[in-house]
């Protein structure tokens, strides 16, 4: 059985609607382990050996996060900076992730139409995720097409309904689960 490690990069999953729902649905899948960075490292003190050990056990790594300022949230970025270290993830002896699969699974508040060339945000999600694709390339991981969902924020009385966000989260979790099972 394939082992999948999901790194939850939400800064505070307790305040989440979408990411919390996605993780609740996929964490029960066979062979899936979830590491909640917000719960493990509320002080941002990453236990690098523990995180590297978890990566070594996995065949597939999923980065699950809300899209923040066109990138990953700060805690997930710190995790990447420290855990995907020279000599472990890249460099002349950094081959520990080689051959594993990387899936980016992200929830985006804005509508899909705003993430198009020439649109409100000027770039497509594919363009904005290129640094993560390059991370897969540098570490020798296989890049899997990302699982992306838009309109995933609920602001009461302003934007979306909670029911609509949770419905989209269910669809997102279903697509993520299919991607995991297919590997």
LINZIRA-V305490 format. One record per backbone hydrogen bond with DSSP energy under -1.0 kcal/mol. CO is the residue of the C=O (numbers start at 1). NH is the residue of the N-H. E is the energy in kcal/mol with one decimal. If there is no record, write none. Layout:
CO/NH/E + CO/NH/E
//
This chain:
3/59/-3.1 + 3/60/-2.1 + 4/33/-2.7 + 5/62/-3.0 + 6/35/-3.0 + 7/64/-2.4 + 8/37/-2.0 + 12/15/-2.2 + 13/16/-1.4 + 17/21/-1.7 + 18/22/-2.6 + 19/23/-2.6 + 20/24/-2.1 + 21/25/-1.5 + 22/26/-1.9 + 23/27/-2.4 + 26/29/-1.7 + 29/32/-1.8 + 31/4/-3.0 + 33/6/-3.4 + 35/8/-2.6 + 36/40/-2.5 + 37/41/-2.8 + 41/44/-2.0 + 44/46/-1.2 + 46/48/-1.3 + 47/51/-2.2 + 48/52/-2.8 + 49/53/-2.3 + 50/54/-2.0 + 51/55/-2.0 + 52/56/-2.1 + 53/57/-1.2 + 59/101/-2.1 + 60/5/-2.9 + 61/103/-2.8 + 62/7/-3.4 + 63/105/-2.9 + 64/9/-3.3 + 65/107/-1.7 + 68/71/-1.4 + 71/68/-2.5 + 73/77/-2.2 + 74/78/-2.6 + 75/79/-2.3 + 76/80/-2.5 + 77/81/-2.8 + 78/82/-2.5 + 79/83/-3.1 + 80/84/-1.6 + 83/85/-1.8 + 85/88/-1.8 + 85/89/-3.0 + 88/96/-2.2 + 90/87/-3.3 + 93/95/-1.5 + 97/100/-2.3 + 100/142/-3.1 + 101/61/-3.3 + 102/144/-2.4 + 103/63/-2.5 + 104/147/-2.9 + 105/65/-2.0 + 106/149/-1.6 + 107/67/-3.1 + 108/152/-2.3 + 110/151/-1.6 + 111/114/-1.4 + 112/115/-1.9 + 114/121/-2.4 + 116/119/-3.0 + 119/122/-1.4 + 124/128/-2.3 + 125/129/-1.9 + 127/130/-1.4 + 129/133/-1.9 + 130/134/-2.7 + 131/135/-1.5 + 132/136/-1.9 + 133/137/-2.2 + 134/138/-3.0 + 135/139/-2.0 + 136/141/-2.2 + 137/140/-1.0 + 140/99/-2.6 + 142/102/-3.0 + 147/106/-2.4 + 149/108/-3.0 + 155/158/-2.8 + 155/159/-2.5 + 159/155/-2.4 + 161/165/-2.1 + 162/166/-2.7 + 163/167/-2.1 + 164/168/-2.3 + 165/169/-2.4 + 166/170/-2.0 + 167/171/-1.9 + 168/172/-2.6 + 169/173/-2.8 + 170/174/-2.0 + 171/175/-2.3 + 172/176/-2.6 + 173/177/-2.9 + 174/178/-2.2 + 175/179/-2.0 + 176/180/-2.4 + 177/181/-2.7 + 178/182/-1.9 + 180/183/-1.1
//
